[in-house]
Amino acid sequence: MKWLSRKILIARGWRFVGAVPDVPKYVAVGFPHTSNWDFFVYLAVMDHFEIRSRFLAKEGLFRGPLGWLMRRWGGISIGTATELVVAAVASFESHDEMVLVIAPEGTRSKTKAWKSGFWRIADAADVPVVMGFVDGETKRAGLGPAARIDGDPERWIGLAADFYEDKNGLKPRNRSPVVL
């Protein structure tokens, strides 16, 4: 599915930009998350950069035949926010290499602020956060800079706001502001 998503996007004029950070573990923020189609762009980006990643999704998506696919694609079923952070940090500690992709809004709809789970995980696991993106207007998707939270999420969110300023997702009307 990853290679097919990438081939289709390339045929439609999309470009993949950026570079994979030279670290074995990191949280990759997938923003803006404005459409169900973002998932296929995410798969294409992972294929382009040859990244084997994991992602978090609602536990309801792991029922029935879709559940098998979600797990095969690297999905981790999530319950409560508290369980999520503890489980993700434990997973980072038990793997030599791991990329965890998180949509910080937690939904495809416009929100007032980002959820804090991604930075709580990255800070507790002592891994950087890589700024991944989708921009339908320029038909670009990829990876931006990596930066550690280091106990200062406000500093990090300032860097993120600057980076994401011109990236609008597939449905710009659903783009959330870059605030915690």
Secondary structure, DSSP 8 states (H G I E B T S, - for coil): -HHHHHHHHHHTT-EEES---S-SEEEEEEE---STTHHHHHHHHHHHTT---EEEEEGGGGSHHHHHHHHHTTEEEE--HHHHHHHHHHHHHH-SSEEEEE-TTSSSS--SS--SHHHHHHHHHT--EEEEEEETTTTEEEEEEEE--TT-HHHHHHHHHHHHTT--BSSGGG---S--
